[in-house]
Amino acid sequence: MKDIKVSVIVPVYNVEKYLSQTLDTIINQTLKDIEIICVDDGSTDSSPNILKEYQKKDDRIHLIFQQNQYAGVARNNGLKQAKGKYVVFWDSDDLFHKKALELIYKQCEKDEADLCVCAADNYDSQSNKHIGAGMYLKRERLPKEIPFSKQTQTRYLFTFSTNVPWNKMWKRSFIIENDLQFQDLKQANDAYFVMMSYYYADRITIVDKVLMSYRINNNESLTGKASQTISCIYNAYLNIYAELKKQEDFNENMLQEFHNKLINGILYALKIQANDESFSSIYNLIKESMVNDFDLPLNEDYYYNKNDYMMLMDVLKYSLNEYLFNEYQKKNINNKLKRKGMIYKIYYALYYSRLWKICGFIVNVVKLK
C-alpha cells in the first residue's frame, strides 16, 4: 500500500444489526489510501464474524480483539497501531458519505490543520429518515477567519461543536505530541480527548457539509444506555477542568466558555436519564457538588443559554420532588396551550408575568372611578 493518508479507527461492540451497512460506507470511500482498524470490544454477538468476513474482502481492514473495556480503551488501542498521517474515530453503527474522508483530508492538507470538523445529521433507525442536526457544527459560532484556534477564538472554542469524535479528523502527530488519549469510562470517554484537542490545536479547520449520519433510536448505542453510566460525564468534566487549570494561558474568557459547555452537557445528561434512580443520582450530584467542584458563577449574564441557567437554578433551589412537580405543572400548562389556541396563550402569558398584576391594578382603578 502507498503511504496511508488516513487511519479509520472503529470500536465495535454488539452491533451485528448495523455493522455491515457501516463497513460498506467505509470501504467504499473515494479516498483509497486508508487503513481501517476495527477494534472488537468483547462482542458476544456475531460482530467478530462479520469483521472477519470483511477482512477477507478488503486487505486494508485490520482487526484487534480485546476484552470488554469500552469504546475509549478500544480507540486508544486502535490508535497505537495507526500509521496514517491523519486519524478518524468512526462508530460502528453510523453512516458515512462516500467522499467524507476525501473532503476532510483535502481540507486538512490545504489549511495545514491539526483538527478538522464537519457537519453531520441524524439517521432515524425506525423511520429510515435523515434529520437535520445543527449541534454537530454550529455555524453561527464559527469565526470569520478559518482556520482558527484559542488565540483567535475563545468565546466559542468549546461550544462550536459537540464532544463526539466521529465528525472530526486529527493529525496523528498532533495527537502524539499532546499525549491525547480517550478515558477509560463507559460513557463520555471522548469528552476529554475532544475538548483538550480544541484547546491545544494551533489550527482548526471546517468542512461545512453534512458528511456523516449519527444513528438514533438505537437502544444499544452508548447514548441509549446513558442511565447505566450516571457519573461518567461528571467525572469527565472534572478531569478536563483539572487539566485546563494547569495551563498557563487558560484565562477568564476560556473559563466562561468551559462553564457554558459544562452546564449544557451535564443538564443534557440529566434530561436523558431513563429511570428514577439514575435521575435522582445525577440531580443530587448537580445540586450538592457542581457549584463548588467547578467554581460556577451564579450570574445569568454569564451563560449563553438562558434556559440552561434557569434549569440549573431550579435544581439548586428545589428538592427533587419539588422540581419534578414543577416540571409536571409546566408540561400540563403547555399541553393546555396547544389545545386552547391563541387566546389561552395570551392569558397564560399574562398570568405568569408582571403584566397581569398591572392589568389588575388598572381594572381596580377604573372601577373605583
Number of C-alpha atoms within 10 A of each C-alpha: 9 7 10 15 19 26 26 24 28 25 24 27 26 20 20 20 11 16 21 18 15 17 23 14 17 24 19 13 17 14 18 16 16 25 23 24 23 26 26 25 23 18 17 13 13 14 22 23 11 15 21 13 11 17 16 10 10 12 11 17 20 18 15 16 15 14 10 14 13 22 27 21 22 27 27 19 20 23 22 9 13 20 16 20 17 24 25 24 21 26 25 27 26 20 24 25 17 18 17 21 23 17 16 25 23 13 18 24 12 10 16 16 22 25 28 23 24 22 23 24 21 20 21 16 14 10 8 9 10 15 14 14 16 15 14 22 24 16 14 10 14 19 17 9 9 13 20 21 19 20 12 14 17 21 19 21 25 24 23 19 23 17 21 18 17 21 27 23 26 27 21 20 14 19 20 12 9 12 10 16 20 19 22 19 19 20 22 26 24 22 22 24 22 22 22 18 21 20 18 17 19 18 20 23 24 22 20 14 15 19 20 23 23 20 21 18 14 14 10 12 17 16 18 15 17 22 20 17 17 23 19 19 23 18 15 20 22 17 13 17 19 11 13 19 12 9 10 7 11 14 12 10 13 20 19 19 19 23 20 22 22 23 20 19 19 19 18 12 22 20 12 15 22 14 10 9 13 19 19 15 15 22 22 16 15 20 19 13 10 18 15 10 11 16 10 16 13 12 9 14 10 15 19 14 13 12 12 19 21 12 14 19 15 16 20 18 12 13 14 17 10 13 17 13 12 14 12 12 12 12 12 11 14 14 11 14 17 11 11 11 10 11 10 14 17 11 12 16 13 15 12 10 10 10 12 15 13 12 11 10 11 11 11 11 9 8 7 6 5
